[in-house]
Amino acid sequence: MELDFYYHRHSDLLINHDELFSSDFKEIIDVLESITDHDLIAEFKKEKARKSSTKSLASSINSIIKARLEVKNWLAEAGLFKEPPYTRKNASRWRLDFAKNNISVEVAFNHQEATAHNILKPVLASELNHVKKEVQTKMGVIIVATKEMKKAGNFDGAIGTYESFQEYFKPYNNIITTPIVLIGIKAPSSFIIDEETKSRVFV
């Protein structure tokens, strides 16, 4: 997949020049860039076979990312806290999608109203808290769909996009104290998911 990048609080310097972040960040990029149109189509067909109501690439992308990051020893569904009722077993809203060493990762294909919380989860993972922590990181990576992927992948019309996520960083600057890399996933080059038929159409 092709990607766009937005850097908050000099996260670009960290991933390029700091060994605490660079190798783990490269694993994320290697996984994302390794996902081909063929991979997406194959996974979409599997998802449709499992659940006929599947209409977008959201689950397909999530499944591929999860499988490939776990091979690289990333912890999936990492809990932010280990104190009830905030543990990962009790509350999905207090879970990270992935964590490893100093980096927490969110794959955010959900409603735009959840944008602020998706951005703040890496902050919660990286800052001290009155609630006992399960994960302690120092930087966040948030993976979202670009507007073109939202349309081509037939995502729900209400999801937050790479472009809309960026609007939050300036006014929230004093709240988003953690360096964050926002990654926008571009549309496939060879196909779309048709809005009416919910099936792939080659372009």
C-alpha positions as CSV (number, residue, x, y, z in Angstrom):
1,M,0.0,0.0,0.0
2,E,1.1,3.6,-0.6
3,L,1.2,5.9,2.4
4,D,1.1,9.6,3.4
5,F,2.6,10.9,6.6
6,Y,1.9,13.7,9.1
7,Y,4.3,14.3,12.0
8,H,3.4,15.7,15.4
9,R,5.9,17.0,18.0
10,H,9.0,16.1,15.8
11,S,8.1,12.4,15.5
12,D,9.9,12.4,12.2
13,L,13.2,13.1,13.9
14,L,12.6,10.2,16.3
15,I,11.9,7.6,13.7
16,N,14.8,8.7,11.5
17,H,17.5,9.4,14.1
18,D,16.7,7.6,17.4
19,E,17.4,3.9,17.7
20,L,14.7,3.7,20.5
21,F,12.1,4.1,17.7
22,S,13.6,3.7,14.3
23,S,13.7,-0.1,14.0
24,D,10.3,-0.7,15.4
25,F,8.8,2.0,13.3
26,K,10.4,0.4,10.2
27,E,8.6,-2.8,11.0
28,I,5.3,-1.0,10.9
29,I,6.2,0.6,7.5
30,D,7.5,-2.7,6.1
31,V,4.2,-4.4,7.0
32,L,2.0,-1.6,5.5
33,E,4.1,-1.3,2.3
34,S,4.1,-5.1,1.9
35,I,0.3,-5.2,1.5
36,T,-0.5,-5.5,-2.2
37,D,-3.8,-5.1,-4.1
38,H,-3.8,-8.9,-4.5
39,D,-3.5,-9.3,-0.7
40,L,-6.5,-7.0,-0.1
41,I,-8.7,-8.7,-2.7
42,A,-7.8,-12.2,-1.3
43,E,-8.6,-11.1,2.3
44,F,-11.8,-9.3,1.2
45,K,-13.0,-12.5,-0.4
46,K,-12.3,-14.4,2.8
47,E,-14.1,-11.7,4.9
48,K,-17.1,-11.9,2.6
49,A,-17.2,-15.7,2.9
50,R,-17.1,-15.4,6.7
51,K,-19.6,-12.6,6.9
52,S,-21.7,-11.8,3.8
53,S,-22.5,-8.3,5.1
54,T,-18.9,-7.2,4.7
55,K,-18.9,-4.1,2.5
56,S,-15.6,-2.4,2.9
57,L,-11.8,-3.1,3.1
58,A,-11.7,-2.1,6.8
59,S,-11.7,-5.6,8.3
60,S,-9.4,-6.9,5.5
61,I,-6.7,-4.3,6.2
62,N,-7.1,-4.8,10.0
63,S,-6.7,-8.6,9.6
64,I,-3.6,-8.4,7.4
65,I,-1.9,-5.8,9.6
66,K,-2.6,-7.9,12.8
67,A,-1.3,-11.1,11.3
68,R,1.9,-9.5,10.0
69,L,2.7,-7.4,13.1
70,E,2.2,-10.4,15.4
71,V,4.8,-12.3,13.4
72,K,7.2,-9.5,14.3
73,N,6.2,-9.9,18.0
74,W,3.9,-6.9,18.4
75,L,1.4,-7.3,21.2
76,A,-2.2,-7.0,19.8
77,E,-5.0,-5.5,21.9
78,A,-2.5,-4.3,24.5
79,G,-4.2,-2.9,27.6
80,L,-3.5,0.6,28.6
81,F,-4.2,-0.1,32.2
82,K,-4.1,-3.1,34.5
83,E,-6.5,-1.7,37.1
84,P,-10.2,-2.7,36.9
85,P,-12.5,-1.6,35.4
86,Y,-10.0,-0.3,32.8
87,T,-8.3,-3.6,31.9
88,R,-8.3,-4.8,28.3
89,K,-10.6,-7.7,29.2
90,N,-13.3,-5.3,30.5
91,A,-13.2,-2.3,28.2
92,S,-12.1,-2.2,24.5
93,R,-12.0,1.6,24.7
94,W,-9.0,1.2,27.0
95,R,-7.0,-1.0,24.6
96,L,-4.4,-0.2,22.1
97,D,-4.4,-2.1,18.8
98,F,-0.7,-2.9,19.1
99,A,2.3,-2.0,21.2
100,K,6.0,-2.9,21.2
101,N,8.8,-1.4,23.3
102,N,8.4,2.4,22.9
103,I,5.6,2.6,20.3
104,S,1.9,2.2,20.6
105,V,-0.3,1.8,17.4
106,E,-3.9,2.5,16.6
107,V,-5.6,1.4,13.4
108,A,-8.5,3.8,13.3
109,F,-11.3,3.1,10.8
110,N,-14.1,4.0,13.2
111,H,-16.6,6.9,13.5
112,Q,-15.2,10.4,13.3
113,E,-16.6,11.2,16.7
114,A,-13.9,8.8,18.1
115,T,-11.1,10.8,16.5
116,A,-10.1,12.6,19.7
117,H,-10.0,9.4,21.8
118,N,-8.0,7.5,19.1
119,I,-5.4,10.3,19.2
120,L,-5.4,10.4,23.0
121,K,-4.9,6.7,23.5
122,P,-1.1,6.8,22.5
123,V,-0.9,9.8,24.9
124,L,-2.4,7.8,27.7
125,A,0.0,5.0,26.9
126,S,3.0,7.3,27.1
127,E,2.2,9.6,30.0
128,L,2.1,8.8,33.7
129,N,-1.4,8.2,35.1
130,H,-3.2,7.7,38.4
131,V,-4.5,4.4,37.0
132,K,-1.9,1.6,37.1
133,K,-0.4,1.1,33.6
134,E,-0.1,-2.1,31.7
135,V,1.7,-0.5,28.7
136,Q,4.3,2.4,28.9
137,T,5.3,3.8,25.5
138,K,6.9,7.0,24.3
139,M,5.5,7.5,20.8
140,G,2.2,6.8,19.0
141,V,1.4,5.7,15.4
142,I,-2.1,6.2,14.1
143,I,-3.1,4.4,10.9
144,V,-6.1,5.8,9.0
145,A,-7.7,5.8,5.6
146,T,-7.2,8.8,3.3
147,K,-10.3,10.3,1.6
148,E,-9.5,8.5,-1.6
149,M,-9.2,5.1,0.3
150,K,-12.4,5.9,2.1
151,K,-14.2,6.1,-1.2
152,A,-12.4,3.4,-3.1
153,G,-12.6,0.9,-0.2
154,N,-16.3,1.7,0.4
155,F,-15.7,2.6,4.1
156,D,-18.6,3.9,6.2
157,G,-19.3,7.5,5.3
158,A,-18.9,8.6,9.0
159,I,-15.3,7.4,9.5
160,G,-12.5,9.8,10.3
161,T,-9.9,10.2,7.5
162,Y,-6.2,11.1,7.3
163,E,-7.3,14.6,6.3
164,S,-9.8,15.1,9.1
165,F,-7.5,13.7,11.8
166,Q,-4.9,16.3,10.9
167,E,-7.4,19.1,11.9
168,Y,-7.2,18.0,15.6
169,F,-3.4,18.3,16.1
170,K,-3.1,22.1,16.1
171,P,-5.9,23.0,18.5
172,Y,-5.1,20.0,20.7
173,N,-1.4,20.7,20.6
174,N,-1.1,21.3,24.4
175,I,-3.1,18.1,25.1
176,I,-1.3,15.8,22.6
177,T,2.0,15.8,24.5
178,T,3.3,12.6,22.9
179,P,5.1,12.5,19.5
180,I,2.7,10.9,17.0
181,V,3.1,9.8,13.4
182,L,-0.2,9.8,11.5
183,I,-0.2,7.5,8.5
184,G,-2.8,7.7,5.7
185,I,-3.4,4.7,3.6
186,K,-4.0,5.5,-0.1
187,A,-6.5,3.8,-2.3
188,P,-5.6,0.6,-4.2
189,S,-4.4,1.3,-7.7
190,S,-6.1,-1.6,-9.5
191,F,-9.6,-1.9,-8.0
192,I,-12.4,-0.4,-5.9
193,I,-15.2,-1.9,-3.8
194,D,-18.4,-1.0,-5.5
195,E,-20.9,0.9,-3.2
196,E,-24.0,-0.9,-4.6
197,T,-22.8,-4.4,-5.2
198,K,-20.3,-4.5,-2.2
199,S,-17.9,-6.4,-4.5
200,R,-14.6,-5.5,-6.1
201,V,-14.4,-3.8,-9.5
202,F,-11.2,-3.6,-11.4
203,V,-10.2,-0.1,-12.7
